[in-house]
Amino acid sequence: QLPLVESGGGLVQPGGSLRLSCDASRFNSGSDEIGWFRDAPGKAREGVSCLSGPDGPFYAHSVKDRFTIKRDNPKTIMTLEMKNLKSEDTAVYYCHAARDGDEYWGQGTQVTVSS
């Protein structure tokens, strides 16, 4: 069983919204790094958002004010709310966790923004 399992990708028109979910129940956002990365065509893997930055949640400049990362209570599901999606947000999105120098990845979920 994968330690992280994503869901919620799909096809959406520019300006639309999607919510990605990740079962991160095996990780603790207080001590582990938990967040989202994405692989866009022709680009290097990009860190999109992380729950526990030094000043609260971290967001890449390209998604700030459009994406929101949350974790539910009792802290099992992590979500990424994506609004005002743009064609450049098209990518495979991965849930990611890091603990004691080890990294864990989900299987990825495709997000396609196209008219």
C-alpha positions as a printed NumPy array, in Angstrom:
array([[  0.   ,   0.   ,   0.   ],
       [  1.338,   3.406,  -1.007],
       [  1.972,   5.733,   1.94 ],
       [  0.276,   8.585,   0.056],
       [ -2.734,   8.321,  -2.273],
       [ -4.012,  11.246,  -4.344],
       [ -7.37 ,  11.784,  -5.977],
       [ -9.346,  14.574,  -7.618],
       [ -7.537,  15.419, -10.839],
       [ -9.285,  15.907, -14.15 ],
       [-10.021,  18.221, -17.043],
       [-11.161,  21.779, -16.329],
       [-11.546,  24.917, -18.397],
       [ -9.359,  27.987, -17.774],
       [-10.744,  29.935, -14.838],
       [-12.267,  26.825, -13.306],
       [-11.587,  25.078, -10.01 ],
       [-10.509,  21.651,  -8.811],
       [ -9.76 ,  20.114,  -5.456],
       [ -7.077,  17.501,  -5.005],
       [ -7.051,  15.205,  -1.985],
       [ -4.292,  13.127,  -0.444],
       [ -4.605,  10.473,   2.242],
       [ -1.651,  11.459,   4.43 ],
       [ -2.784,   9.743,   7.608],
       [  0.632,   8.163,   8.177],
       [  2.314,  11.559,   8.494],
       [  2.276,  14.304,  11.073],
       [  2.223,  17.86 ,   9.717],
       [  3.768,  19.032,  12.998],
       [  6.989,  17.047,  12.478],
       [  6.934,  15.891,   8.83 ],
       [  6.99 ,  18.002,   5.69 ],
       [  3.783,  17.364,   3.748],
       [  2.768,  19.082,   0.549],
       [  2.307,  19.004,  -3.209],
       [  4.652,  18.971,  -6.195],
       [  3.852,  18.978,  -9.888],
       [  5.433,  17.851, -13.148],
       [  4.458,  20.069, -16.071],
       [  5.389,  19.168, -19.664],
       [  8.908,  20.368, -20.464],
       [  9.526,  21.773, -16.985],
       [ 11.399,  20.675, -13.904],
       [  9.401,  19.306, -10.965],
       [  8.037,  22.233,  -8.962],
       [  7.14 ,  22.488,  -5.305],
       [  3.585,  23.861,  -5.316],
       [  2.633,  24.093,  -1.67 ],
       [  3.636,  22.789,   1.736],
       [  1.633,  22.683,   4.973],
       [  4.406,  23.613,   7.374],
       [  6.64 ,  26.425,   6.136],
       [  8.506,  28.635,   8.648],
       [  5.765,  31.287,   8.393],
       [  2.815,  28.99 ,   7.881],
       [  1.822,  27.246,   4.645],
       [  4.195,  27.766,   1.701],
       [  2.991,  28.51 ,  -1.841],
       [  4.967,  28.81 ,  -5.041],
       [  4.759,  32.313,  -6.474],
       [  2.969,  30.948,  -9.544],
       [  0.019,  29.669,  -7.471],
       [ -0.136,  32.11 ,  -4.569],
       [ -3.611,  33.574,  -3.961],
       [ -5.147,  30.892,  -6.222],
       [ -4.323,  27.656,  -4.396],
       [ -5.064,  26.775,  -0.754],
       [ -3.586,  23.839,   1.148],
       [ -5.474,  22.389,   4.119],
       [ -5.534,  19.387,   6.333],
       [ -8.748,  18.146,   7.868],
       [ -9.4  ,  17.287,  11.455],
       [ -8.574,  14.506,  12.545],
       [ -5.7  ,  15.181,  10.183],
       [ -6.039,  12.381,   7.72 ],
       [ -6.794,  14.047,   4.387],
       [ -4.736,  16.876,   2.921],
       [ -6.406,  18.941,   0.201],
       [ -5.259,  21.424,  -2.401],
       [ -8.019,  23.78 ,  -3.489],
       [ -7.169,  25.229,  -6.891],
       [ -9.073,  28.229,  -8.25 ],
       [ -8.759,  30.388, -11.36 ],
       [ -6.834,  27.612, -13.052],
       [ -4.608,  28.491, -15.985],
       [ -3.266,  26.413, -18.858],
       [  0.174,  26.562, -17.252],
       [ -1.221,  24.683, -14.234],
       [ -1.552,  21.6  , -16.437],
       [  0.631,  18.955, -14.803],
       [  0.745,  15.705, -12.906],
       [  0.338,  16.615,  -9.245],
       [  2.042,  14.54 ,  -6.561],
       [  1.417,  14.384,  -2.861],
       [  4.765,  14.404,  -1.044],
       [  6.031,  13.814,   2.47 ],
       [  9.482,  13.939,   4.006],
       [ 10.549,  12.426,   7.317],
       [ 14.049,  12.095,   8.743],
       [ 15.639,  12.512,   5.321],
       [ 13.371,  10.   ,   3.59 ],
       [ 10.906,  11.081,   0.914],
       [  7.552,   9.562,   0.06 ],
       [  5.452,  10.146,  -3.06 ],
       [  1.964,   9.349,  -4.19 ],
       [  1.215,   7.9  ,  -7.616],
       [  0.268,  11.298,  -9.078],
       [ -2.958,  12.686, -10.482],
       [ -3.319,  14.466, -13.832],
       [ -4.725,  18.004, -13.941],
       [ -5.437,  19.363, -17.411],
       [ -6.57 ,  22.951, -17.915],
       [ -7.865,  23.428, -21.425],
       [-10.797,  24.887, -23.292]])
